[in-house]
């Protein structure tokens, strides 16, 4: 296990988990300078818990069912890894949102709000370097 460095902790990165290519393209296009968006369909591609901890937040598509189980992702981050990385969910039925809330997801948004919220959170989570 490698220990995170100060430089790796200061990187401005977040994760988006979705197969919605139109949404991903919009997020890529509108990504604020100095930020990295990591697209993933499973947590294993992100690394182990110490690697996941380095991301500032995670946006999770609750409508996704084919590529991954959103509730399993939340459970793994919270219960298995015991991490408090913010998990922002979008889409999903009210029942699925309730289940995600019980699994300890943080906030919920409509799909058409995601791009705006990513920009907002990138601004709020930009700590660690001088303001741009």
C-alpha positions, 0 to 999 in steps of 0.5 A: 500500500502506498501512502498518499502524498501531499501533492496527490491530496491537493489534486482537484479530482472527482469521480462520475459514475454513469454510462450517460454519454451525453451527460459525460460529454457536457461535463467534459466540455464544462469542466473547470480549469485545474480539475480532473474528472475521472469516469468509472463504472466500478470502484476497483478501477479507482484503486483501494480505499486510500486512493478513493479517499483522494477524490473530493467527491463522487457523482453517482447515477442512480438510474444506472443498473446495467454497468453497476449497482448504485446502492452497492457502490454507496455501501462499499464506500461507506461500510467496507471502506468507511470513507466519508467522501461526499456522494452526490446522486442524480436520477433514480426513483423516490424509492431508490433515493430513499434506499440510497439515503439509508445507505448514507449517500449525501445529496440528490439531484435531478439529471438536468441539474448535474452540470450546474452542481458539478461546477458549484462543487468544484468551486466549493471544493477547490481548497488546497491551492490559491484561489484561481 
